């Protein structure tokens, strides 16, 4: 079982302030966590993972490049803005 001093040391490393009641509660919880990890580590996994339709997929990316000519849609998009100044959108000031 983990000692109260070890729990306090872990709390100090995590910059946590714990009451004595919290230290005692964590002692039991940490022991439960360590026991669970020990159980998980004992599980025998097959050497070859189970077959899945997703295991053979590769991420296919398009080549970088211009998807369309620059500026083709600029005017059309700017017409939809409520306020504008030339080719810029005018927005409410949010920073002081």
MDAnalysis code that builds the backbone (N, CA, C; Angstrom):
import MDAnalysis as mda
import numpy as np

u = mda.Universe.empty(288, n_residues=96, atom_resindex=np.repeat(np.arange(96), 3), trajectory=True)
u.add_TopologyAttr("name", ["N", "CA", "C"] * 96)
u.add_TopologyAttr("resid", np.arange(1, 97))
u.add_TopologyAttr("resname", ["UNK", "UNK", "UNK", "UNK", "UNK", "UNK", "UNK", "UNK", "UNK", "UNK", "UNK", "UNK", "UNK", "UNK", "UNK", "UNK", "UNK", "UNK", "UNK", "UNK", "UNK", "UNK", "UNK", "UNK", "UNK", "UNK", "UNK", "UNK", "UNK", "UNK", "UNK", "UNK", "UNK", "UNK", "UNK", "UNK", "UNK", "UNK", "UNK", "UNK", "UNK", "UNK", "UNK", "UNK", "UNK", "UNK", "UNK", "UNK", "UNK", "UNK", "UNK", "UNK", "UNK", "UNK", "UNK", "UNK", "UNK", "UNK", "UNK", "UNK", "UNK", "UNK", "UNK", "UNK", "UNK", "UNK", "UNK", "UNK", "UNK", "UNK", "UNK", "UNK", "UNK", "UNK", "UNK", "UNK", "UNK", "UNK", "UNK", "UNK", "UNK", "UNK", "UNK", "UNK", "UNK", "UNK", "UNK", "UNK", "UNK", "UNK", "UNK", "UNK", "UNK", "UNK", "UNK", "UNK"])
u.atoms.positions = np.array([
    [0.846, -1.183, 0.000],
    [0.000, 0.000, 0.000],
    [0.887, 1.241, 0.000],
    [0.473, 2.241, -0.750],
    [1.229, 3.482, -0.846],
    [1.104, 4.252, 0.472],
    [2.178, 4.884, 0.888],
    [2.159, 5.606, 2.169],
    [1.605, 7.015, 2.001],
    [1.211, 7.599, 3.098],
    [0.693, 8.969, 3.086],
    [1.775, 9.936, 2.617],
    [3.017, 9.667, 3.014],
    [4.117, 10.542, 2.594],
    [4.309, 10.500, 1.080],
    [4.141, 9.312, 0.476],
    [4.279, 9.196, -0.976],
    [3.150, 9.945, -1.683],
    [1.942, 9.880, -1.128],
    [0.815, 10.623, -1.714],
    [1.082, 12.120, -1.618],
    [1.594, 12.565, -0.485],
    [1.904, 13.993, -0.313],
    [2.997, 14.431, -1.291],
    [3.987, 13.557, -1.498],
    [5.058, 13.885, -2.435],
    [4.504, 14.016, -3.853],
    [3.628, 13.074, -4.236],
    [2.996, 13.158, -5.554],
    [2.156, 14.431, -5.677],
    [1.450, 14.780, -4.614],
    [0.640, 15.994, -4.620],
    [1.526, 17.226, -4.778],
    [2.649, 17.242, -4.088],
    [3.583, 18.371, -4.218],
    [4.110, 18.488, -5.655],
    [4.421, 17.344, -6.257],
    [4.905, 17.365, -7.638],
    [3.836, 17.910, -8.582],
    [2.571, 17.605, -8.288],
    [1.468, 18.097, -9.095],
    [0.961, 19.450, -8.640],
    [1.644, 20.032, -7.652],
    [1.267, 21.331, -7.078],
    [-0.176, 21.332, -6.589],
    [-0.519, 20.248, -5.854],
    [-1.846, 20.112, -5.281],
    [-1.762, 20.246, -3.771],
    [-2.708, 20.955, -3.206],
    [-2.802, 21.063, -1.748],
    [-3.879, 20.088, -1.293],
    [-3.508, 19.094, -0.490],
    [-4.449, 18.078, -0.044],
    [-4.618, 18.125, 1.469],
    [-5.854, 17.907, 1.895],
    [-6.110, 17.763, 3.327],
    [-5.737, 16.342, 3.728],
    [-5.664, 16.075, 5.034],
    [-5.338, 14.729, 5.503],
    [-6.390, 13.717, 5.061],
    [-7.660, 14.150, 5.013],
    [-8.737, 13.253, 4.567],
    [-8.557, 12.897, 3.084],
    [-8.165, 13.886, 2.282],
    [-7.946, 13.645, 0.863],
    [-6.751, 12.719, 0.635],
    [-5.721, 12.873, 1.468],
    [-4.543, 12.002, 1.360],
    [-4.951, 10.559, 1.621],
    [-5.748, 10.333, 2.657],
    [-6.178, 8.973, 2.987],
    [-7.074, 8.400, 1.890],
    [-7.957, 9.220, 1.340],
    [-8.836, 8.764, 0.263],
    [-8.009, 8.376, -0.957],
    [-7.009, 9.207, -1.290],
    [-6.165, 8.931, -2.453],
    [-5.299, 7.694, -2.266],
    [-4.924, 7.401, -1.040],
    [-4.120, 6.197, -0.797],
    [-4.862, 4.973, -1.300],
    [-6.150, 4.869, -0.975],
    [-6.945, 3.730, -1.431],
    [-7.181, 3.765, -2.930],
    [-7.432, 4.957, -3.473],
    [-7.691, 5.067, -4.906],
    [-6.457, 4.729, -5.731],
    [-5.312, 5.181, -5.289],
    [-4.071, 4.889, -6.019],
    [-3.787, 3.398, -5.993],
    [-4.028, 2.747, -4.853],
    [-3.834, 1.297, -4.784],
    [-4.767, 0.571, -5.747],
    [-6.011, 1.042, -5.868],
    [-6.961, 0.434, -6.806],
    [-6.497, 0.626, -8.245],
    [-5.988, 1.811, -8.550],
    [-5.505, 2.104, -9.904],
    [-4.314, 1.216, -10.249],
    [-3.377, 1.084, -9.334],
    [-2.192, 0.256, -9.576],
    [-2.597, -1.195, -9.750],
    [-3.566, -1.671, -8.955],
    [-4.035, -3.051, -9.087],
    [-4.695, -3.260, -10.445],
    [-5.453, -2.282, -10.910],
    [-6.105, -2.392, -12.220],
    [-5.064, -2.423, -13.335],
    [-4.055, -1.583, -13.240],
    [-2.994, -1.565, -14.253],
    [-2.280, -2.907, -14.284],
    [-2.056, -3.491, -13.114],
    [-1.416, -4.802, -13.037],
    [-2.278, -5.846, -13.742],
    [-3.589, -5.776, -13.563],
    [-4.504, -6.709, -14.229],
    [-4.448, -6.527, -15.736],
    [-4.464, -5.293, -16.204],
    [-4.434, -5.020, -17.638],
    [-3.126, -5.508, -18.258],
    [-2.025, -5.353, -17.541],
    [-0.732, -5.781, -18.078],
    [-0.646, -7.299, -18.232],
    [-1.455, -8.044, -17.487],
    [-1.413, -9.507, -17.565],
    [-2.230, -10.064, -18.732],
    [-2.997, -9.230, -19.400],
    [-3.826, -9.694, -20.512],
    [-2.926, -10.099, -21.674],
    [-3.185, -11.299, -22.207],
    [-2.421, -11.798, -23.345],
    [-3.111, -11.362, -24.639],
    [-2.410, -10.634, -25.456],
    [-2.945, -10.182, -26.731],
    [-2.440, -11.079, -27.844],
    [-3.268, -11.272, -28.879],
    [-2.780, -12.071, -30.014],
    [-1.653, -11.331, -30.723],
    [-0.742, -12.121, -31.321],
    [0.379, -11.493, -32.020],
    [-0.085, -10.708, -33.229],
    [-1.091, -11.209, -33.927],
    [-1.613, -10.524, -35.103],
    [-2.966, -9.917, -34.720],
    [-3.144, -8.610, -34.955],
    [-4.427, -8.003, -34.602],
    [-5.567, -8.581, -35.431],
    [-6.752, -8.511, -34.874],
    [-7.935, -9.003, -35.581],
    [-8.117, -8.239, -36.887],
    [-8.714, -8.903, -37.857],
    [-8.921, -8.281, -39.160],
    [-9.946, -7.160, -39.044],
    [-9.655, -6.066, -39.699],
    [-10.553, -4.921, -39.699],
    [-10.492, -4.262, -41.064],
    [-11.641, -3.781, -41.553],
    [-11.603, -3.108, -42.855],
    [-10.816, -1.807, -42.832],
    [-10.515, -1.303, -41.644],
    [-9.830, -0.016, -41.532],
    [-8.308, -0.148, -41.410],
    [-7.803, -1.335, -41.197],
    [-6.362, -1.512, -40.999],
    [-5.550, -1.265, -42.265],
    [-6.139, -1.521, -43.422],
    [-5.394, -1.389, -44.671],
    [-5.564, -0.034, -45.335],
    [-6.281, 0.889, -44.714],
    [-6.510, 2.202, -45.308],
    [-5.289, 3.092, -45.148],
    [-5.070, 3.904, -46.138],
    [-4.010, 4.900, -46.071],
    [-4.627, 6.267, -46.228],
    [-4.020, 7.260, -45.637],
    [-4.503, 8.620, -45.780],
    [-4.063, 9.134, -47.149],
    [-5.023, 9.462, -47.972],
    [-4.731, 9.934, -49.319],
    [-4.935, 11.438, -49.339],
    [-3.890, 12.152, -49.622],
    [-3.944, 13.609, -49.645],
    [-3.801, 14.084, -51.081],
    [-4.486, 15.178, -51.390],
    [-4.340, 15.751, -52.715],
    [-3.022, 16.520, -52.773],
    [-2.529, 16.713, -53.953],
    [-1.321, 17.498, -54.136],
    [-1.607, 18.958, -53.802],
    [-0.669, 19.623, -53.171],
    [-0.818, 21.048, -52.913],
    [-0.827, 21.794, -54.229],
    [-1.653, 22.786, -54.305],
    [-1.734, 23.585, -55.509],
    [-2.906, 24.540, -55.399],
    [-3.103, 25.322, -56.390],
    [-4.207, 26.270, -56.403],
    [-5.493, 25.534, -56.768],
    [-6.474, 25.493, -55.884],
    [-7.721, 24.806, -56.213],
    [-8.528, 25.553, -57.268],
    [-8.343, 26.843, -57.354],
    [-8.976, 27.664, -58.389],
    [-8.153, 28.937, -58.531],
    [-8.422, 29.681, -59.549],
    [-7.678, 30.909, -59.803],
    [-7.913, 31.907, -58.662],
    [-6.854, 32.538, -58.197],
    [-6.945, 33.502, -57.109],
    [-7.837, 34.669, -57.488],
    [-8.759, 35.021, -56.570],
    [-9.609, 36.183, -56.757],
    [-10.871, 35.951, -57.544],
    [-11.105, 34.740, -57.992],
    [-12.275, 34.459, -58.821],
    [-13.566, 34.741, -58.051],
    [-13.606, 34.387, -56.768],
    [-14.833, 34.505, -55.984],
    [-14.814, 35.679, -55.008],
    [-13.774, 36.480, -55.012],
    [-13.624, 37.549, -54.030],
    [-14.797, 38.519, -54.052],
    [-15.121, 39.069, -55.177],
    [-16.198, 40.064, -55.261],
    [-17.540, 39.459, -54.884],
    [-17.782, 38.255, -55.330],
    [-19.046, 37.578, -55.016],
    [-19.205, 37.373, -53.506],
    [-18.118, 36.995, -52.845],
    [-18.154, 36.801, -51.394],
    [-18.284, 38.128, -50.655],
    [-17.557, 39.146, -51.102],
    [-17.604, 40.439, -50.423],
    [-18.982, 41.096, -50.545],
    [-19.716, 40.817, -51.599],
    [-21.062, 41.364, -51.760],
    [-22.001, 40.869, -50.664],
    [-21.699, 39.720, -50.104],
    [-22.559, 39.129, -49.085],
    [-22.269, 39.675, -47.687],
    [-21.182, 40.385, -47.517],
    [-20.812, 40.924, -46.205],
    [-21.672, 42.139, -45.877],
    [-22.099, 42.296, -44.614],
    [-22.916, 43.447, -44.261],
    [-22.158, 44.768, -44.354],
    [-20.854, 44.776, -44.040],
    [-20.051, 46.004, -44.123],
    [-18.692, 45.651, -44.701],
    [-18.196, 46.540, -45.551],
    [-16.883, 46.287, -46.129],
    [-16.179, 47.596, -46.428],
    [-14.865, 47.491, -46.601],
    [-14.033, 48.630, -46.954],
    [-13.093, 48.133, -48.047],
    [-13.443, 48.361, -49.286],
    [-12.648, 47.845, -50.397],
    [-12.754, 46.330, -50.440],
    [-11.616, 45.650, -50.384],
    [-11.609, 44.184, -50.378],
    [-11.517, 43.600, -48.976],
    [-11.853, 44.383, -47.963],
    [-11.781, 43.934, -46.577],
    [-13.164, 43.959, -45.950],
    [-13.407, 43.053, -45.021],
    [-14.640, 43.046, -44.253],
    [-14.462, 43.954, -43.051],
    [-15.473, 44.735, -42.728],
    [-15.443, 45.572, -41.535],
    [-16.186, 44.831, -40.443],
    [-15.539, 44.702, -39.297],
    [-16.161, 44.005, -38.171],
    [-16.088, 44.893, -36.934],
    [-16.913, 44.556, -35.951],
    [-16.942, 45.296, -34.696],
    [-15.606, 45.094, -33.960],
    [-15.091, 46.158, -33.375],
    [-13.847, 46.089, -32.621],
    [-14.083, 45.266, -31.368],
    [-13.250, 44.244, -31.160],
    [-13.425, 43.374, -30.001],
    [-12.276, 43.487, -28.991],
    [-11.182, 44.092, -29.373],
    [-10.043, 44.256, -28.471],
    [-9.885, 45.719, -28.130],
    [-9.501, 45.982, -26.869],
    [-9.358, 47.360, -26.427],
    [-8.027, 47.958, -26.752],
])
